[in-house]
């Protein structure tokens, strides 16, 4: 480090921060990675607190939690209802945050969200078709119906993505993929609405799905989400160099010797799988996938490997808090969690948009 | 065209060569049967009017655009060279591409080291050193921790230039490297290229600044998807061809021993 550098550094605005950066063997990485770690750990602690809170909130209140060792009913409420749904909300949020971060990186578009490839309307169509076929019979147990609906939503979401890929003739042309996703979304959405209109008896069940709910998430659903989340985090972190490279443009990424076609295909699979799984378990939860990566970027600027992990944690925190609020605000009744994610995520993003220079004059976007 | 090559350099001794290369974009042929050889260890500039196919030509040279015909890097057919090895030998600086808004300058330049890193391996000491060197050479070292989105156009361009240098490749291809640079940094760029040549590297640059292009040893004049002329920048014929390709709207003069192009 020459003394010339030091003089220039001292003159800069963030003297304090800069000085720290300089002391750390000249590489800004250490400071940056410290911030990433600190943020990640904060999000994990917040998650822990939220899960605890989520277990305490419900129609019987904290009492169930405090007496769970004495009363089997309280234990049942906590262990079979509150805990799985809180953990489930965390997992679904993490899947959506991850999916959003990967989608925004892959499509190099800050407006990209997990449902970009048509999975949302595909899932909605799947659910409405299942409801129309099997009906909302009051005799079928809620759990059985729910299991069928989960399957239908997942199959619908994945088929919609496949349809998008088919229309776009592969994954190599990003803009074509984006447009095909929009087309599939609109067409499948229209078909789904038509189906719902023809069968007025399924309207309410459909509406509940469209607004998203964590109320039906059990331990088996959590297990599925844990496995998918682990796979997707692993895969996307391993492929994050492709996203970093792509942010410098297609040609530059290719010039770095990255096998782009294969990496891109794998990333599309990650988006489809994580969004499809989340949608199948928790319904159409809007805004978490879009907002989570932006919220992370507002705190720390980093490469995609850390961004993806942090966006997952952020999405998880976002959905868990929305879930708790949805159960608590008008207790003992519940608000649909999707309404709250829209208000929470949307509100915060709006605040960010107005407080940050980068969103002005379109330069940041 | 073949005789032009014959008196400049044989295909075997060239850093990069094209034989009978055609390329299409969106169904229209944009490069027609191009033969050329880029001299190793020298600076070649590509000039021509807007839409002549300069950038496409450079992209094909870098193996980044689909094409028919033969391409060779140091006499070896390009498609037979593994992707990674090719990325180590040839570095690319594109024109007005996205530039990773949220990454720090350091992270962006570190991407230039990807061809040298094993998959999933963290950067080695050599990588750190190469990045530092590249950042110091083009001066963004002082703001290496700032994100690209916070930089001005010229600062950003210097970071991207550092990224291309960090690859430490034998052949460096640059598409309009002077874009957004102010005069002192344009002069710095010139010194940098001379420095690279002195180290035995090969530089190919597409330039709109004809006076800068005339500083290169060799010049490729491109028009309507064809190589119109290929020769030494100091040559009288090159100057006449240059004036002709720009419809005699410019004139080449010599000022203090340097060739410059002035509008006519």
Contacts between the chains, C-beta under 8 A, distances in Angstrom:
chain1	res1	chain2	res2	distance
A	5	B	141	7.2
A	5	B	142	6.5
A	8	B	142	5.3
A	9	B	142	6.8
A	12	B	142	7.9
A	18	B	145	8.0
A	21	B	145	5.6
A	26	B	132	6.9
A	27	B	106	7.1
A	27	B	128	6.4
A	27	B	132	7.9
A	28	B	104	6.1
A	28	B	106	5.1
A	28	B	144	5.4
A	28	B	145	3.4
A	29	B	106	6.6
A	31	B	145	6.8
A	32	B	104	6.5
A	32	B	145	6.8
A	108	B	98	5.9
A	238	B	119	7.9
A	238	B	120	6.3
A	241	B	111	7.8
A	241	B	114	6.2
A	241	B	119	7.9
A	244	B	100	7.0
A	244	B	103	6.8
A	244	B	107	7.3
A	244	B	111	5.8
A	245	B	111	6.1
A	245	B	114	6.9
A	247	B	98	5.9
A	247	B	99	7.6
A	247	B	100	3.7
A	247	B	101	7.4
A	247	B	102	7.7
A	247	B	103	6.7
A	248	B	94	8.0
A	248	B	97	6.3
A	248	B	98	6.3
A	248	B	99	6.0
A	248	B	100	5.3
A	248	B	108	6.8
A	248	B	111	6.5
A	248	B	160	7.6
A	248	B	163	7.3
A	249	B	94	5.6
A	249	B	97	2.8
A	249	B	98	4.9
A	249	B	99	7.6
A	250	B	97	7.6
A	251	B	59	6.5
A	251	B	62	7.6
A	251	B	64	4.9
A	251	B	92	6.5
A	251	B	94	4.8
A	251	B	97	6.5
A	252	B	92	6.2
A	252	B	93	8.0
A	252	B	94	5.4
A	252	B	97	5.9
A	252	B	163	7.9
A	254	B	64	5.3
A	255	B	62	6.0
A	255	B	64	6.2
A	255	B	87	6.3
A	255	B	90	7.2
A	255	B	91	6.9
A	255	B	92	3.6
A	255	B	94	8.0
A	256	B	87	5.5
A	256	B	111	6.5
A	256	B	112	7.5
A	256	B	114	4.6
A	256	B	115	5.9
A	256	B	167	7.9
A	257	B	83	4.7
A	257	B	84	4.5
A	257	B	85	7.9
A	257	B	86	6.5
A	257	B	87	2.9
A	257	B	88	7.4
A	257	B	114	6.8
A	257	B	115	4.6
A	258	B	114	7.0
A	259	B	83	6.6
A	297	B	102	5.5
A	301	B	102	4.8
A	301	B	103	6.9
A	301	B	104	6.3
A	301	B	147	4.3
A	302	B	102	7.4
A	302	B	103	7.6
A	302	B	107	7.6
A	303	B	103	6.0
A	303	B	107	5.2
A	307	B	102	7.6
A	358	B	101	7.3
A	358	B	149	5.4
A	358	B	150	7.8
A	363	B	149	7.4
A	364	B	101	6.2
A	364	B	149	5.7
